[in-house]
Amino acid sequence: MNKADTAITQAHHTPPGPSGAAPKTCRRARAQAAGGVSSGALPLVDTQELRPSYSPNGSQPSGPVEVIDPETGEVRYFEPSGKPGILTPKYGQIDHQNTRAERWAMKWALDALLPGSRQFKCHRYRIPGKDLEVKLSLEHQKAFFAGFECCGSVWGCPLCAPKITERRRVEVEAAIGTAKALGFKVMLATFTVPHGMGSDVEVIRKQMMQAWRRGTDSRAGKQMRKMVGLRGYIRVIEVTYGENGFHPHMHVLLVLDTSWSPEIIRRLWYPIWLDGCRKSGLEDPSEAHGVRVDDGERAAQYVTKWGLDSELTKGHLKKGRKSVNPWDLLRVHALGLDHNAIAPELREVFTALGIDEKRAGALFLTFFRAFKGSRQLYWSNGLRALLGLKKEKSDQEVAEEEMDTAAALLATLTDEQRFDLVRTRQLPALLSLAEDSPGLIPEFLASLQKKNRTQ
Ligand SMILES: [Zn+2]
């Protein structure tokens, strides 16, 4: 057993809540709206004393509250503490420490798959001219590193992708609110292409993008867009892997100036999608599944959950699911099918698909090579301006952004300490220590140094 396994196994000794799933009645608290704790005192002794407050006016929620960490997209659950405006963590620190340890294990697995790559260099080297720091967010009670080089890879990096996706999700959610306030309707359209047994996923991805352009940008496409009152859209690419191989599909949030029903819009859009697919060498999408349009409520639900799927698969895996997502592939490759962090339902899907750890890694690489460099999320021209949003930040810029909440500086690491931590794979262990017993950080770093010298 290597060190990564040990760290994870240890971190998993306490299972999360009853099912690990969010209660249906959960209210989602915006991280920003979660108020803030006084940032005056450094939490060097008992970090558990600081809790996020639910609302500035001190009102109590009636049930559990979900708080999404803006830094990593991790979901944490809080519940009323009995004191006005104060919430206590529902499942405690161990839960998110597990998630973090898993993500680092996935990162190390990726390092072995892509040695020397941008992803390999991510969270390994210091940004030149910057200090490498260990910080603790006072609002979220979570430790994080500042000053590491980031790869900004939304398709391939288990450390950067959740952060990028979560920040984009928050922006999209706000944009939908603005669109509605301006009197527009927002619907969710889903576009799929037929499964081609054994087809090359990179080819399908390119054909699908071509089909979109050749359909919606054609003369007929432009007429249709005008007819349905389309003012703009936000397009998201998602990929699953099932018995017919990789299956990329598009979810598109439509901002419409219309009084028509989703069904009418679907009927008008289907021939355009069909035409685009035919012009791009794809088989005809089915009338039943090629284009689906859902109402505003479904659109809002989709955005609320988007990107959290990889996080939630453990607790929320739907019964009867027959496909896995790329993060499932990397997770199984990194941890092994028998690891207790792999839900039994997910294990069943992998077994049914005949994917073992080694093949999961190879499939993840195939997926990553097909999608790297492409955009996961795309705003149509003019939509951001219509909704009063500034120019979009790049994935790299978002990945490098620091949390804007108050944070305590717990340690500044030397290059030698960084080297020790990377070599011994103790980076997530250091973050957990920073959350549980920050006073022990110097001792921990000294012990690593000693270990490295004696090895
Ligand atoms: Zn990265």
Residues whose N, C-alpha, C, O or C-beta is under 5 A from the ligand:
A	BS01	ZN	C122 C150 C151 G152 S153 C157 L159 C160
